[in-house]
Amino acid sequence: MSAADASTPSTTSTPSSDNKLFRRWRREFSLLTGYGIPSDERVHEIGRRNCEKWKKELLNYSPSVVFMMKHLQLQGANVKPEHLPCVPCDLTRSGGFYPEMGAVVLCQGNFLNKKHMEHTMVHELVHMYDHVKFKVDWTNLRHHACSEIRANSLSGDCSWMREMQRGKISFSKQHQACVRRRAVMSVMANPSCPDEASAERAVNEVWESCFNDTRPFDEASVHRVIYL
């Protein structure tokens, strides 16, 4: 099911309806991941508000986020801010794309800064784009590997600064090494993946075509996003 087909509640500007929408996303995400709600509701609410503030700014002013939203619309996916809910997550992730919900989840409180959140949003929106345009079968390791290669390459997740923050410093083919490493890690987390060797094989099999597939970005746009 594409994001355009997902059933989501409509939004209004009233605080009560905003809270109702958030509670729905929180409940669905908790059921989906098995991760509970933080006990400190005050800290939780501060994290949500900060996440929502950054999300609004990025949806309005980030060239790469605006670009991806535009091209999702062109593919028929009527993506709105409520399709990108801010929710509590465990500390191992900053976001995720959930095709069955037609949503990109943003993990409030887990972003180093707004730039990190921007990279996460673009990464997950690339997954959504692939899902809508290419009808990705996420249980197929080659399909998953291809989308992970593209998302890591096009989002800024593998910029030199992000790699330095992870303690990964290299001056030779740093970008390619990062994209490959992170794609393998993501495919390994797929329930359909039996082991690391299978993940590496899937990434290797699709590497050349998927790394060079920069849709919907043109060549100039790709370089602008990668090196943010």
One Martini backbone bead per residue (centre of mass of N, CA, C, O) as a GRO file, in nm:
protein
  228
    1MET     BB    1   0.095   0.036   0.023
    2SER     BB    2   0.062   0.353  -0.018
    3ALA     BB    3   0.062   0.664   0.116
    4ALA     BB    4  -0.202   0.746  -0.038
    5ASP     BB    5  -0.372   0.492   0.100
    6ALA     BB    6  -0.360   0.589   0.370
    7SER     BB    7  -0.513   0.609   0.688
    8THR     BB    8  -0.580   0.940   0.800
    9PRO     BB    9  -0.617   1.196   0.994
   10SER     BB   10  -0.737   1.489   1.027
   11THR     BB   11  -0.656   1.833   1.055
   12THR     BB   12  -0.628   2.089   1.299
   13SER     BB   13  -0.578   2.385   1.507
   14THR     BB   14  -0.656   2.231   1.753
   15PRO     BB   15  -0.525   2.104   2.040
   16SER     BB   16  -0.707   1.851   2.077
   17SER     BB   17  -0.659   1.727   1.791
   18ASP     BB   18  -0.353   1.711   1.808
   19ASN     BB   19  -0.349   1.518   2.054
   20LYS     BB   20  -0.514   1.293   1.924
   21LEU     BB   21  -0.318   1.235   1.693
   22PHE     BB   22  -0.072   1.168   1.869
   23ARG     BB   23  -0.198   0.932   2.029
   24ARG     BB   24  -0.234   0.752   1.783
   25TRP     BB   25   0.060   0.729   1.696
   26ARG     BB   26   0.168   0.623   1.965
   27ARG     BB   27   0.002   0.363   1.973
   28GLU     BB   28   0.085   0.244   1.695
   29PHE     BB   29   0.391   0.245   1.746
   30SER     BB   30   0.393   0.067   1.999
   31LEU     BB   31   0.267  -0.181   1.857
   32LEU     BB   32   0.486  -0.205   1.632
   33THR     BB   33   0.759  -0.204   1.840
   34GLY     BB   34   0.718  -0.233   2.169
   35TYR     BB   35   0.746   0.058   2.263
   36GLY     BB   36   0.727   0.260   2.514
   37ILE     BB   37   0.643   0.512   2.733
   38PRO     BB   38   0.759   0.757   2.890
   39SER     BB   39   0.741   0.855   3.223
   40ASP     BB   40   0.829   1.146   3.143
   41GLU     BB   41   0.605   1.367   3.021
   42ARG     BB   42   0.757   1.633   3.009
   43VAL     BB   43   0.996   1.545   2.837
   44HIS     BB   44   0.824   1.429   2.611
   45GLU     BB   45   0.684   1.701   2.531
   46ILE     BB   46   0.938   1.861   2.463
   47GLY     BB   47   1.035   1.671   2.238
   48ARG     BB   48   0.787   1.704   2.057
   49ARG     BB   49   0.792   2.010   2.014
   50ASN     BB   50   1.074   2.022   1.887
   51CYS     BB   51   1.014   1.831   1.653
   52GLU     BB   52   0.777   1.995   1.532
   53LYS     BB   53   0.936   2.251   1.478
   54TRP     BB   54   1.148   2.132   1.285
   55LYS     BB   55   0.955   2.008   1.085
   56LYS     BB   56   0.821   2.267   0.989
   57GLU     BB   57   1.081   2.404   0.888
   58LEU     BB   58   1.166   2.180   0.684
   59LEU     BB   59   0.901   2.176   0.512
   60ASN     BB   60   0.950   2.489   0.429
   61TYR     BB   61   1.304   2.524   0.397
   62SER     BB   62   1.406   2.257   0.289
   63PRO     BB   63   1.515   2.165  -0.013
   64SER     BB   64   1.512   1.848   0.016
   65VAL     BB   65   1.233   1.813   0.145
   66VAL     BB   66   1.063   1.968  -0.060
   67PHE     BB   67   1.146   1.795  -0.300
   68MET     BB   68   1.034   1.523  -0.198
   69MET     BB   69   0.742   1.611  -0.159
   70LYS     BB   70   0.691   1.686  -0.452
   71HIS     BB   71   0.759   1.396  -0.576
   72LEU     BB   72   0.539   1.248  -0.425
   73GLN     BB   73   0.305   1.400  -0.548
   74LEU     BB   74   0.376   1.316  -0.847
   75GLN     BB   75   0.320   0.999  -0.755
   76GLY     BB   76   0.039   1.028  -0.567
   77ALA     BB   77   0.139   1.125  -0.280
   78ASN     BB   78  -0.047   1.260  -0.007
   79VAL     BB   79   0.167   1.427   0.172
   80LYS     BB   80   0.168   1.505   0.517
   81PRO     BB   81   0.254   1.597   0.831
   82GLU     BB   82   0.093   1.344   0.959
   83HIS     BB   83   0.304   1.140   0.807
   84LEU     BB   84   0.523   1.284   1.032
   85PRO     BB   85   0.558   1.170   1.322
   86CYS     BB   86   0.622   1.236   1.659
   87VAL     BB   87   0.804   0.989   1.850
   88PRO     BB   88   0.886   0.754   2.065
   89CYS     BB   89   1.208   0.594   2.103
   90ASP     BB   90   1.463   0.430   2.083
   91LEU     BB   91   1.822   0.489   2.073
   92THR     BB   92   1.874   0.331   1.779
   93ARG     BB   93   1.694   0.566   1.649
   94SER     BB   94   1.552   0.839   1.420
   95GLY     BB   95   1.383   0.653   1.216
   96GLY     BB   96   1.097   0.557   0.989
   97PHE     BB   97   0.945   0.336   0.753
   98TYR     BB   98   0.578   0.264   0.722
   99PRO     BB   99   0.392   0.125   0.482
  100GLU     BB  100   0.128   0.035   0.643
  101MET     BB  101   0.098   0.358   0.736
  102GLY     BB  102   0.220   0.582   0.554
  103ALA     BB  103   0.495   0.647   0.732
  104VAL     BB  104   0.715   0.885   0.894
  105VAL     BB  105   0.918   0.841   1.159
  106LEU     BB  106   1.001   1.058   1.436
  107CYS     BB  107   1.256   1.067   1.686
  108GLN     BB  108   1.218   1.206   1.962
  109GLY     BB  109   1.530   1.309   2.111
  110ASN     BB  110   1.742   1.168   1.870
  111PHE     BB  111   1.866   1.444   1.785
  112LEU     BB  112   2.145   1.637   1.750
  113ASN     BB  113   1.999   1.807   1.518
  114LYS     BB  114   1.849   1.949   1.249
  115LYS     BB  115   2.029   1.814   1.036
  116HIS     BB  116   1.977   1.527   1.126
  117MET     BB  117   1.673   1.542   1.070
  118GLU     BB  118   1.693   1.601   0.771
  119HIS     BB  119   1.834   1.340   0.688
  120THR     BB  120   1.612   1.154   0.793
  121MET     BB  121   1.379   1.256   0.620
  122VAL     BB  122   1.505   1.197   0.343
  123HIS     BB  123   1.559   0.902   0.380
  124GLU     BB  124   1.254   0.820   0.427
  125LEU     BB  125   1.143   0.954   0.163
  126VAL     BB  126   1.291   0.766  -0.027
  127HIS     BB  127   1.142   0.515   0.062
  128MET     BB  128   0.863   0.619  -0.015
  129TYR     BB  129   0.922   0.665  -0.311
  130ASP     BB  130   0.995   0.374  -0.380
  131HIS     BB  131   0.728   0.247  -0.293
  132VAL     BB  132   0.552   0.404  -0.499
  133LYS     BB  133   0.715   0.371  -0.774
  134PHE     BB  134   0.839   0.048  -0.733
  135LYS     BB  135   0.700  -0.154  -0.549
  136VAL     BB  136   0.820  -0.252  -0.285
  137ASP     BB  137   0.961  -0.550  -0.145
  138TRP     BB  138   1.059  -0.579   0.190
  139THR     BB  139   1.123  -0.904   0.179
  140ASN     BB  140   1.323  -0.823  -0.039
  141LEU     BB  141   1.657  -0.783  -0.019
  142ARG     BB  142   1.713  -0.630  -0.285
  143HIS     BB  143   1.510  -0.409  -0.250
  144HIS     BB  144   1.608  -0.306   0.021
  145ALA     BB  145   1.900  -0.246  -0.059
  146CYS     BB  146   1.841  -0.034  -0.274
  147SER     BB  147   1.698   0.174  -0.090
  148GLU     BB  148   1.936   0.207   0.111
  149ILE     BB  149   2.143   0.311  -0.082
  150ARG     BB  150   1.985   0.561  -0.172
  151ALA     BB  151   1.925   0.691   0.105
  152ASN     BB  152   2.223   0.721   0.201
  153SER     BB  153   2.325   0.883  -0.052
  154LEU     BB  154   2.087   1.126  -0.071
  155SER     BB  155   2.054   1.250   0.241
  156GLY     BB  156   2.348   1.286   0.420
  157ASP     BB  157   2.432   1.039   0.607
  158CYS     BB  158   2.737   1.033   0.440
  159SER     BB  159   2.875   1.254   0.540
  160TRP     BB  160   3.162   1.358   0.678
  161MET     BB  161   3.036   1.470   0.942
  162ARG     BB  162   2.866   1.222   1.022
  163GLU     BB  163   3.106   1.027   1.034
  164MET     BB  164   3.264   1.175   1.252
  165GLN     BB  165   3.040   1.144   1.471
  166ARG     BB  166   3.084   0.816   1.450
  167GLY     BB  167   3.409   0.765   1.410
  168LYS     BB  168   3.435   0.786   1.080
  169ILE     BB  169   3.752   0.815   0.923
  170SER     BB  170   3.795   0.918   0.576
  171PHE     BB  171   3.972   0.985   0.241
  172SER     BB  172   3.859   0.712   0.093
  173LYS     BB  173   3.562   0.645  -0.012
  174GLN     BB  174   3.360   0.730   0.218
  175HIS     BB  175   3.076   0.727   0.098
  176GLN     BB  176   3.062   0.434  -0.006
  177ALA     BB  177   3.129   0.295   0.264
  178CYS     BB  178   2.886   0.402   0.417
  179VAL     BB  179   2.657   0.302   0.241
  180ARG     BB  180   2.726   0.003   0.261
  181ARG     BB  181   2.727  -0.036   0.569
  182ARG     BB  182   2.431   0.071   0.622
  183ALA     BB  183   2.285  -0.124   0.435
  184VAL     BB  184   2.364  -0.385   0.573
  185MET     BB  185   2.245  -0.320   0.851
  186SER     BB  186   1.949  -0.291   0.755
  187VAL     BB  187   1.915  -0.572   0.624
  188MET     BB  188   1.976  -0.736   0.883
  189ALA     BB  189   1.697  -0.625   1.021
  190ASN     BB  190   1.550  -0.806   0.845
  191PRO     BB  191   1.344  -1.075   0.897
  192SER     BB  192   1.440  -1.209   0.607
  193CYS     BB  193   1.729  -1.214   0.732
  194PRO     BB  194   1.960  -1.462   0.829
  195ASP     BB  195   2.234  -1.291   0.759
  196GLU     BB  196   2.513  -1.111   0.682
  197ALA     BB  197   2.578  -1.247   0.410
  198SER     BB  198   2.302  -1.183   0.280
  199ALA     BB  199   2.325  -0.877   0.298
  200GLU     BB  200   2.586  -0.843   0.135
  201ARG     BB  201   2.483  -0.978  -0.123
  202ALA     BB  202   2.248  -0.785  -0.184
  203VAL     BB  203   2.420  -0.531  -0.208
  204ASN     BB  204   2.616  -0.627  -0.429
  205GLU     BB  205   2.400  -0.697  -0.656
  206VAL     BB  206   2.284  -0.370  -0.654
  207TRP     BB  207   2.494  -0.145  -0.639
  208GLU     BB  208   2.545  -0.009  -0.916
  209SER     BB  209   2.250   0.070  -0.993
  210CYS     BB  210   2.164   0.211  -0.715
  211PHE     BB  211   2.394   0.420  -0.674
  212ASN     BB  212   2.325   0.551  -0.974
  213ASP     BB  213   2.036   0.607  -0.862
  214THR     BB  214   1.896   0.954  -0.837
  215ARG     BB  215   1.613   0.935  -0.794
  216PRO     BB  216   1.479   1.259  -0.830
  217PHE     BB  217   1.762   1.348  -0.877
  218ASP     BB  218   1.989   1.528  -1.005
  219GLU     BB  219   2.317   1.574  -1.020
  220ALA     BB  220   2.329   1.849  -0.874
  221SER     BB  221   2.144   1.771  -0.633
  222VAL     BB  222   2.307   1.544  -0.515
  223HIS     BB  223   2.555   1.710  -0.426
  224ARG     BB  224   2.398   1.902  -0.240
  225VAL     BB  225   2.301   1.677  -0.040
  226ILE     BB  226   2.549   1.505   0.039
  227TYR     BB  227   2.724   1.784   0.144
  228LEU     BB  228   2.561   1.902   0.402
   0.00000   0.00000   0.00000
